[in-house]
């Protein structure tokens, strides 16, 4: 009986409060970033009327089966042009790259430019044709979609060098001891570390295992990056993220 009383009057209320506080912290973090796409957002890309912040990505009710409570329409693109280089050991050619999955697929639902930013599945009576109406900015946001050349636009070609394109690293790849062994067997290549134990940079589900996704390096709710770090970077400097997985 004493255990039941403790659970009822202490453990359960504390757990409930934590479940409320954590989402509020995320809202507080994202509200001051360009991922706040509501009318209160600090960036130029924002909605015409929508005041809710989280609704663009999440909904507590009628969410898609995709974790976590996902609300944004997913891109129909299957065959992305994937990153590849002759030093890559995750796959032997661009054609053999695994399909983009997991959290990276969620990110690309806006960033590949094929789906309207405000195209959500649930949350309220939608304003027009199933989408939250976005401010039109010529060559940046047109018909609600990110346009080529706009900040944040990645497109469906993920293959180009970072100097030419925002993405220059393989995603949706398994990172495990076998990859480390294959990579570290090459004398002239930067070595990989294992295991990956870091409070910020983490491996996420992919291809039936765990590996590198967009969220391994970027935090969509804010991040810690300094002025010279990539957007939503998980640590202050560019190199601090890289050396979690790569030997300096």
Buried (B, 14 or more C-beta within 10 A) or exposed (E): EEEEEEEEEEEEEEEEEEEEEEEEEBEEBBBEBBBBBBBBBEEEBBBEEBEBBBBBBBBEEEBBEBEEBBBBBBBEBEEBBBBBEEEBBBBEEBEEBBEBBBBBBBBBBBBBBBBBBBBBBBBEEBBEEEBBBBBEEEEBBEEBBBBEEBEBBBBBBBBBEEEEBBBBBBBBBBBBEEBBEEBBEEEEBBBBBBEBEBEBBBBBBBBEEBBBBBBBBBBBBBBBBEEEBBBBBBBBBBEBBBBBBBEE
